[in-house]
């Protein structure tokens, strides 16, 4: 044994080859935490002191190679300022430079995922052999930063500027075949042959059959581009990346700028440019938000796994009641993820619609090469359409997705309960109706909960699992386990009108209604909120949700929270509803809709909308963008704070992710609570005072006031 630590070992193999083996104790994956970085430095000391070595093999003892840096350490490091951040990148850059400069060739065997720093150490090695089942990539721009351990320097010099800039800016993971074609790896081997092929490659380099010195020169030299070539290449790349990334995500463009700035430099100077760019991005609110989203997602996943461990049994077979767009979407997602499902409706037309929805989604996957026609057939065959309850006694969970009407749901749930096993779980896909109220129709309310999917089911990650007053842990655990199996992000919330997401969304819509009442142009409001980061403004969003659905939900919210959600004026949305302008579903809402060449609804401005709104809209006037933002966001923020204070949702992290995954809250802002921390509760208090005349939804909650007084934040 040449060196040993809890993170890695160095041993001598036959033929005077050393093996640097990463295997972090107590962890399921390898990562570059600060302890591993320190161990690697000590291991390199040992390698440099060891005599008669001819080559180095780099391997992993985990199912994946190295997943990158330890993101949990980022918050403290990034908050310490630019110099501390540069120290963080410098330590491992020194390691990788020493690895690259060893007086003998190196070869890495890449199994599983080699991402971020995990791929950067591979780039520092002379030769790379990749498992056919592995993936490599530099995903740092997803976190609002750029590669910090030589990724922007070595990768362009290995695979070329265009390809490297695309990989880095898109943060995409690359399969073995594409990595080989690009020249990022030298060979691809089947998993059981990976080590043997890597050793053969290394021995060929030792024997002089492969030129490792030339490779090192390439990685350490300026990029082979003259000024004219560079000007054209980087101008085109930056324009393309800016268009794809958008104005709110600076990291992808900054990564290209760093490559450009360092193009004429050697390794050390180029790494310094990279370190400056990394530190510049790491202190931005966008990086804080995106790192926060990553860490919150880890927390959410852990909570969901903990619930799954409590489940009394796995969901082997499911059923859905109602085969419309939602029911068909649920059936598709369940079957696609490997849980066979019964799909029941009261008429054949409904079943045909549900199957058509699944078939359409699966056909798209076949067209894109994501599955074969045979696999599509297998998925469709695992959706069993039925007009009866035959087979319902064999299912582990039933999701009710019938019309959003309490009486209808009561009747359907009571009828279904008689047809299923006593330990089966019943769940309602209601978006607004109280789970406690729906449970009144049941003999076994402890086996009942909410399972609220978002439309379209296949695309929206969130599922709200709603606990009623009598819902048992068993029901929650099995429902969360089913959501996990379906590939969804489950957030467990308590029962209340609108649950979490809709309860928070409708004060936002109320803010929009008050703006239109006071003379704002609804299209101007949409543009401001889209520029702020929402994927669509409130009028457009209401058209997508469905104005009839929105009006119904608003009535539920007003009844549940009359002190702040019952409005004393007719809203623009109600006017659209009265004139049967229901949104995209019938081609006219706040906007008019026509299908484009791809069959997707495209919105256009409607003169009729403006004419109809004259009865409820005040005299037209322009509003400052900051005032529009404050009037829209403050009611949403105060309502989410109430939900946290009332225990409707467990943590600020879960609340923020529910809005990101359920309604597309801008990720670069990190969520409502992350945004509040960024702008400060003093800003919220000033906005609350300015708009106090608009009602109680603009008042800070007791919890917000307490945090403001104590100088506390949500994170």
N, C-alpha and C positions, 0 to 999 in steps of 0.2 A: 504493500500500500504506500503510494507516494504522498497522498494527502487525503484527509477525511474530515467531513463536517456534517451537520444535520441537513445541509442543502445539497451537497455534491461530494463525489469522491474522485480521486485520480489513482488509477492502478496501471501497472506495467503488464502488457500483453506479450505474447510470443512475437519475435521479430523486432524487439526493441521499440514497440509501439505503445504509447500511453493512451489510456481511455479516460476522458473527462466525462463523468456520468452524473447527470442532474437527477436527483430524486429527493425532493423536499419532504422531510419527515412530518407526519401529522397532517398533511394536505393531500387532497385528491389530484391536484395539478401542480406543476412546476410554475413558479412565477419569480420575477426579479424583485423581491422585496429587498430592503437594505441589508438584511442579514445574508442573502444570497450574493448580492453584489460584493460584500466584504469577503465572503467565502471564495468567490471567484478570484478576487485579488490575491488571497493567500494561496490558492491553488496554482496561480500563475507564478508566484514566487517559487513554489515547490518545483514546478516544471522547468523554470529557468535554471534552478540549481541542480537539477537531475542530469547526470551525464549519460552519453551514449544513446540518446533517444533519436529515432529516425522519423517519427511521424506521430500525429495526434488524431484519434478518433473521438468525436463528440457525440454523445448519445443521451437518451432520456429513459428513466425507469418508470415513467407514467404512461398512461394510454395516449396522452398528448405530449408534445415536445416541451414547449414553454409558451404559456398563454400571454406573456408580456409582463409589464411592470405590475406591482401590487397597487391597484387603484385606490385602495383604502388609505394609502400613505399620501396620496396627492393633496388632500384637503389641507393637511398641516404644512406640507412643503410649499404649496402654492401660496398659502396665506402668509408665509414668512418673507416673501418679497423676491425680487429678481436675482439678487446675489446668492441667496439660499438655493434658488431653483437652478442656477448655473452650476452650483456645487453638486447638486443632485445628478445633473446630466454628465458632469465632468468625471465623476468617479467611475461610472461604467464605460464611458468613452475611453478612459485610460486603459481599462481592462481589455476592451475589444481591440484597441490599437496594439496592445502587447500580444494578444492572441494572434492577430494578423502578422506580427513581426517575428514570431517564433522561428528559430533557425532550421525548421523542417516543415514539410507540408501538413496541412490539416484537412480533414474531411468530416462533415456532419451527416448523421443519419436522421432524417426528419420524419418522425412519426406523428400522427394526429395533427394538432394545430400548432403552428409556429407563427405567432402573431406579435406585432409590435416589437418589443425588445427581444422576444423569442426568435423573430425572423432576423432582427439586426445582428444577433450573434452568428446566425447562419451566414449572413452576408460577409462577416469578418473572416469566416473560414475560407480556405482556398477552393474547396470542392463541396458540392451539395448533392446528396442523393436523397430522393424523396419517395416516401411510400405512396403507392397509387391511391390510398385511402386518405391521405393527408391534405391539408390546406395551409397556405401561407398568405401573409398579408401584413399591411401596415395600417391598422384601423384608427390611428390616433386622431384624425380629423373629426371622427364621430364624437370625440370628447372635447372638441374645441381647441385642440393643440396640434402639433405636428411631430413626426418622429424625432426623438431626442438623442438617440444613440447611433447616429450615422446613417440612418435610413435615407435621408435626402441627399446624402453624399455618395454612398456606395451603390445604391440601387440604380441611379441614372447612369453610372459609369459601367455597370454590369449589363443592363438590358436596354439602355438608350433613354434619352430624355423624354420622348413622347410617351412611351409605355410606362416609365417610372412615374411620371407626373400623373398619369391617369390612375394608376394603382393607388398612389398616395392620396390624391384629391378625392377619389371616390370611396376610399377606406374599404375597398372590396377585398373579399377573401378569394384566393385563386386556387383552383383545382390543380392537381399534379400535371395533367396534360397541358394546360395553358401555361403553367410556370415553366415547363420544359421547352415549350415552343418559343417562349419569350427569351429563354436563355438564363432564367433566374436559377434554375437547377441544372445539373449536368447529367442526371440519370433518374429514371423512375423505376422503382422495383415493387414487386408484390410485397405485402407486409411481412410474410415469412422469409423473404429473401433480402430484406432491407439491409440488415447488418452485413451479410456476406458481400453484397454489391458494394457497400460503402468501404469495407476492408479491401476489396479488390481494387477499387478506385484509388484508395490511399497507397496501396502497395505499388500500383503503376506509377504514381507520382514519385514515390521513394526511388523507384528504379529509373527515373528520368524519362519515362514515357509520356508524362504529362507535365506541362510547364507551369509550375505554380508561381515562380518568380515573376513571370510576365503578367500573370493575373494580379499580383500585388501592385505592380507598377501601374496597371490600368486603374485600380481602385484608388491609388494615391495621387494620380495626375489630374490636370485640368481636363474638362470635357472636350472631346475633339470636334468643336464647333467654331467656325470663324464668326466674325461679328455679324455678317449679313445673315448667315444661317441662324444664328442665335436670335437676332432681332425678329425674324419672321416666325421662328418656332415658338418663342416665348410669348409674343403678342397673340398668336392664335390660341395657344394653350390657356393663357390668362382670360381671354375673352370667353372661351368655351366653359372653363371652370366657374367663372363668375356667373355666367348665365345659369348653370346647373345648381350651384350652391346657393345663390340668392344673396341679398344684401345683409342678411342677419347672421351669416355663418362665415366669418373671416378666415378661418383656418385653411380651407382648401386653396384659396388664392395666395395666402401667405406662404404656404408650402412651395408653390410654384415660384414665387418671388425669391425664396431662399435658394432654390436650385439655380435660378438665373444669376443671382448675386455671386454665388460661389463657383460658377462654371469655369472661371479661369484660374482657380486656386488649387493648391495641393491639399492633401488630406487635413492637416492640422488647421489651416486657415479656414477651410470649408466647414469643418466641424465647429469652429468658433462662430461662423455666420449662422449655422443651424442652432447653436445654443442661444444666440441672441433672439432668433425668431421664436424658439420654444418659450423662452422666458417672457417675451412680449405677449404671447398668446395666453400663457398660463395664468396671468394676473387679470385677465378680462372677466367680466360677468358671464360671458357666454361659456367660457371654460368651467367656471364655478357651477353654472347651471347644468351643463351636460355631464360633468363628473358627478354632480349631485343626482341627476337622473339615473346614471349607471348604478350608483351605490344604493339608491332607493329601489331600483329594480331588483338588485340582489336581495335586499331586505324583503321585498314583496314575494320573491321566489322562495325564500327560506320559510316565510310564514305559510305559503301555500303548501310547501313540502311537509311542514310540521302538521298541518291539518290532514294531509293525505295519509301520514303515518297513523293518525287516529282513526282512519276509516275502518269499519268492521269488515268490509269486503271490497274487492275491486269491482268496478262497473264493467261487466262482461257483455251486457246487452242493454240497450236503452230503448225508449219510445218517445215520440213527440206527438202531441195532439194539435191538429191544425196543420194543413199542408200548404199554406200560403207562402209569401216571400220569406217571412221569418221562419216558419216551420220547415220549409224546404231548405233554407240556409242552415238551420240547425242539423237537419238530417244529413246534408252534404258534409258538414264539418265533422260530425260524429263518424260517419262512414269513412271519410277520407283519412281520418286519424286512427282508424282500426277498430272502432266500436260499432258493431252491427246495430241497426236501429229500425224499429217499426214506425211507420209514418201513417197515422190515422187521420181520416177526414170524414165528413158526413156525406160527401158526394164525390163522384169520380172526377169531376172537373178540377176539384181542389187537388186531388192526388196527381192528376196529370200536370198541373201547374208546378207542384212541388218537385216532381221528377224532372220536369223540363228545366227548372232552375238548377238542379244538381247536374244535369247533363250538360247544360251550357257552361257551367264553371269547370267541369272536368274536361270538356272539349277544348277549352282555352289552354289548359295545362298540357294536353296532348299536342296542340299546335305549337306551343313554346318549347316542346321537347322535355318537359318536366315529368312526363309519365308516358307509358306506352298505351296503345289502344286496349291491350289485354288488361292492363292495370285499371284502366278506366272502367272496363266491364266488371272487374272484380268489385270495385267500389259501388257501382250502381247495383250490383247484385246483393250487396249487403244492406241496401235500403229496401225494406219490405213494405210496400204500400198496402193499406187495408182499410176497409169500411167497417170492420168489426173489432171487438176486443180480443179476438183470438190471438193467443201468444202473450198477452199482457201479464199473465201470471208467471211468466219466466223472466221478466225484465227486472233490472236492479234500480232503475230510475226512470221516471216519466217527466218530461218537460211539457207543460201545458202552454200552448201558444195560440189560443183562440182569440176572438175579438175582444178588445179592451172594454169589457162591460162586466161590472161586478155580478149581476144576476146570471149572465151566461156562464161566467167562470165558476160561480158557486155550483151551478147545476152540473157542469162538465166535471169539475173536480170531485164532487160527491159521487157521481156515477162511476168515475174512473177508480176511485178508492175501493169500490166493491169488487173490481175486476183484477186487482193486483195482489201480490203476496203481502202478507202482514208487515214484513220488514222492508218492503220496497219504499223508495223515497219519491214523493211527489214534489215537483217544483214548478212554480209559475213564472213564465217569462213576461209578467206584467211590468210596465214601465212606470206606473203611478199608483196602482191600487194597493192599499194596505195589506200586507201579508197576514197580519193578525186578523183583519176583517175577513179575508178569504178563508182563513183557517176555521172560521165559525161553521162552515159547511161540512167539516170533516170529523170523522170518528177518531182519527189518529193525528191530531195536529202536531204532535211532536215529530212526526215523519214528514213534515211539510216546511218548505222554505221558498224564498224567491231565487230565481236564476235569470237575471236580466241581461240578455244579450243586446248588442248594439248593431244597428243596421248600416251596411251589409255585414252579415254574420261572419263571412269568410275573411273579411278585410279588417274588421275592428277587433283589436286584441282584448278589450276589457269584457269581463263578466262580473256583474255585481251579484254576490251571494247574500241574500237578505234574510236575517234572522228575525222571525216573528216572536211574540211574547212566549209562545209555547214550543218553539223550534228547539230540538235537541242538538247536542254536539254531534251526535251520530249523523243527523241529517245534513248539517253543515259540512262535516268531514267528507261524507261520500259525494256531496255536490261539488265541493272544491276539487276532490280527486278526479271527478268527471271533467271538470273544467280544465284541469291540468292535462288530462289525457287528450282533450280536444285542442291542446296547444294554446289555451287562453290564459290571460292574466286575471286571476281571481282576487277580488277585494271583498272581504267580508264586512258588511255594514249592518247596522240596526234598522229596524222598520220605522219609517216615518213617511209622510206624503212626499212622493218623488224620490225617496231613498237618498242617495248622495248626489249623483251626477245631475239628475233632472231638478232636484231641489235647488242646486246651485246655478244651473243654467237659466232657470226662468227669471230670477232677478236680473240677469244680464239682458234677457229679452225685454223685461220691464224698463230697464234703462234705455233701450232702443225706442220703445213705445213713447216714453216721455220726451225723448229728443225729437221725434217726428211731431208730437203734439206741440212742441215749442218752436217748430219751424225748420228743423233740420231736414235736408234732402237725404232720403234713405240711401241713395247711391253714394253720396259723399260719406255717410257714416260707414258704409261697407268698405269704401276705399281706405279710410283711416284705419279701421280695425284690421284689414288685410295687410296694410303697410306695417302695422304694429306687430304682426306675426301670425294672426289667425289664418287658417287655410281658406276661409270664406267669411265675409261679413255677416251681420245678424239677419238682414233681410234675405240674403242668398241662403244662409243656413236654414232659416225657417221654410223656405221653398223646398229645400232638400229633405228636411224632416217631414214636411207635409203640414200645410196650414190647418187642416182639419184636426190633425193630431195635436198640433201646437195649441189650438184653442181649447181642446178638451183638457190637455194637461194643465194649461193655465188656470182653468176652472178648479181643478183638483188642488193646485197650489194655493189659489186664493181662498179656498175653503179651509185648507189646512193651516195657513199662516195669514189670516186676514189683516193683522196689524201692519204687515209690510208688503204683502203680495196681492191684496185686493185693491184694484185700481178704481178710481172714481170717475173714469172717463172711458169712452169707447176708443179702443186701440186700432192702429192701422191694420194689425193682423186680423182683428174681428171684421173689419170692413172687407178685407180680401175674402174671408170666409163667407160672409153674407152674399158676396157676388160670385161664389163658386170658383174662386181663383185659389186652388188648393196647392199650387206649387208644381214641381216637376211631374207629379203623378198625373196631372191632366193638362200639362203644357202651359199653364199660366198661373202666376202668383204675383209676387212683387215684380218679377220679371216674366217675359214671354220666353218659351223654350221651343227650339226646333232641333232635330237630331242632326249631328254632323256626319261626315263621311264614315266614321267608325261606329255610328249608331248611338253616340253619347249625346245627352241633352246639352245644348249650347244656349246660354242666356243672352237675351237682348233687352234693351230698355223698352218699357211699355208706356205709351202716352195714356192709355186707359187707366193705369195704376195712378198716375198723377191726378187724373180727373177724379177718380173715386176717392182719393185721399183728401180732397179739398174739404170734405165735411168734418174731418178730424184733425187736419194739420193746421198749425198756426201759420202766420205770415212767414214766408220763406226768408231765412237769414243764414249767414255763414257762422259757423262755430269754429273756435280754435281747436286744432287737432288734440292738444293736451286736455281740453275740456271734454271733448267727445270721449277720449280714452278714460278719463276719470269717471265720467258719468256712466260709462258702460261697465267698467271693471270694479268700481267700489262696491256696488251691491253684490256682485259675485264673491268678492273677497270677504265681505262681512258675513255672508251666509255660510261660506265654507268655514270661517272661524267659529260660527255658532255650531256647525256640525261637529267640529273637533271638540269644542267645549262640552257639548251634550253627549259625547261618546258615540255618536252615529258612526264615526270612523275612528280607527284606533290611533293613527299617527299622522303627522303632517306629510310624511313621505307617501303613505298610502293615498291620502287625499289628493296630493299633487299628481301622482301617477294615474289615478282614476280619471282626472280631467285630461291628461295627456293621451291616454289610451282610449278614452270613451268619446271625447268630443274634439280631439285634435288641438288642445291647448299648445301654444308654440313651445317646442322642446328647448329652444335656445334661451327661454326665460325660466325653464326649470320647474314650472308649476306656480300656482297662486302664492303659496307660502314662500317659495324661493324668491318670487318677484317682490313680495312685501319686504323681505329681508334686504333685497337689493335697493329698492327705492327708499326704504325706511318707514317705520310707523309714524314718524313725525310728518312725512309727506302725506300719509293716509289721513292723519288727523287734520291737516290743513285742508285736504280735499273734502273731508267730512264736514268741516265747518262751512266751507264755501257752498256746498250743495245740500246743506241741512234742510232747506225749504222743500226738497224733493221727497222727503219722507223718511220713515224709520230705517229703510234698507240702506240709507247712507250714513247711519250712526255706527260708530265703532262699538264693538261688543265689549262687555266687561273684561273679558280675557285680553282683548287687544289693548284696552286702556291700561290694564295692569302691566302688560309687557312694556308698553310705552313708558310708563312711570318707572319701571325697574331697569330700563335700558336693555331688555332682553330681546332675543330674536327667536324665530321658529326653528332654525337649524343651528 
